[in-house]
Amino acid sequence: MADSPNCDLKSLSPLQLFERVTEQGEKVRALKAGKAPKDEIDTAVRMLLSLKQSYKTTTGQDYQAGLPPKDLVSINNGTTKEEDEDFVDPWTVQTSNAKGVDYDKLIVRFGSSKIDTDLINRIERATGQKPHRFLRRGIFFSHRDMDQILDAYENKKSFYLYTGRGPSSQALHVGHLIPFIFTKWLQEVFDVPLVIQLTDDEKYLWKDLTTEKAYEYARENAKDIIACGFDVNKTFIFSDLDYLGTSTGFYKNIVKVQKHVTFNQVKGIFGFTDSDCIGKISFPAIQAAPSFSSSFPQIFNGKENIQCLIPCAIDQARKSYYLICFLWIYFCNDPYFRMTRDVAPRIGQPKPALLHSVFFPALQGAQTKMSASDPNSSIFLTDTPKQIKTKINKHAFSGGRDTIEEHRKYGGNCDVDVSFMYLTFFLEDDDRLEQLKQAYTSGELLTGELKKVLIETLQPLIAAHQERRKQVTDEMVTQFMTPRKLAFEF
């Protein structure tokens, strides 16, 4: 029937149904705004009502714009024990599985798309460059609308990158490098502008910090970001506490987002309560604003139609449940960006696109959490070679057997071994990584020997970063953080 959804709705997850309703609602509004024929509008409205009814039948909840289903796992199918053990929200990642979070289930749960071989091959054709190891190895595994970014790029239309950092401490750990390493590669192969948001205002609202200390951390973190090798002529790094007061375009977009998202919606998305300060409640709009090119008139010459790509980790992605750009993605930030994607058409802006990366595990294993207050939970960019060696040897969770004899006989488990996980992120040579996997799995390579390879990989990497950071002056930071025209014409 013409007024029925053209796919089997029973096969869709609650979130996918939610997004179908949202898209159909946008279509109805567009038809009405364009004064389409009445029968065409009526058909679209009937389809919208049918989708809303399917959504209510599946979730037991009435559809509310901007407020996704509270239970993102299909109610009809129930949940398995393993699904219950993975918990991801904007601030927490928990799993009882030593292998870590089940990312295939997260893709289904959050309604994103898997980065498959076809998409990776298309990126290679478009850029003429070998795909980054993060793509080759599935570290960036999920996306929203990356195909649209490639469509635009192949038709000579530009886009821009947006990523960020919440400066809650002076020291960064190696996991913090992942989004910036990948973003730098993306910027180079696509040759596009990059904006990097330092959410010092967020850290002031959530942490026991003064605004002065939060801004100090922002500038110190900027030095580590600059040390990754970004080009000052193509990159704008900004502090919310600093930039927000100077850009009318940025503030206008914040206000537009604020007008179209209700308190009830942000409570549903982020779990805010009536006792939370109003700064927290309004902050999602601030993280959404960089997704729109009009927030940076000095870069894009006031144009509002430049699409944004956000690389982020899965926890970042959930934090952006409505924002979607290209941030180093964790599904935790996805809530922010999904909120943004929902709002964007209603304020006349293109939806940002997202790339999601897997979680970076703590040294003690995927079941534990990295923390700046626990110096042994990760390798920090300030660590000495001796500290790196000690931490890995003493604290890196092993997939090896209890005895050498058992290990030689049964082999190690790379799926849970943190040293191998870290090598997956940082060892460039694919053949070498596969050799290590085979040797460890067969029992030929012992845990101590695998840890030695990781130590020898991270020590020079971090030493080189530290040397580059020493060369970053306060004047260089100011130059990166000064609003200005970049080396692009729009």
Secondary structure, 3 states (H helix, E strand, C coil): CCCCCCCCHHHCCHHHHHHHHHHHHHHHHHHHHCCCCHHHHHHHHHHHHHHHHHHHHHHCCCCECCECCCCCCCCCCCCCHHHHHCEECCCCEECCCCCCCCHHHHHHHHCCEECCHHHHHHHHHHHCCCCCHHHHCCCEEEEECHHHHHHHHHCCCCEEEEEEECCCCCCCEHHHHHHHHHHHHHHHHHCCCEEEEECHHHHHHHCCCCHHHHHHHHHHHHHHHHCCCCCCCCEEEEEHHHHCCCCHHHHHHHHHHHHHCCHHHHHHHHCCCCCCCHHHHHHHHHHHHHHCHHHCHHHHCCCCCCEEEEEEEHHHHHHEEECCCECCEECCEHHHHHHHHHHHHHHCCCCCEEEEECCCCECCECCCCCCCCCCCCCCECCCCHHHHHHHHHHHCCCCCCCCHHHHHHHCCCCCCCHHHHHHHHHCCCHHHHHHHHHHHHHCCCCHHHHHHHHHHHHHHHHHHHHHHHHCCCHHHHHHHCCCCCCCCCC
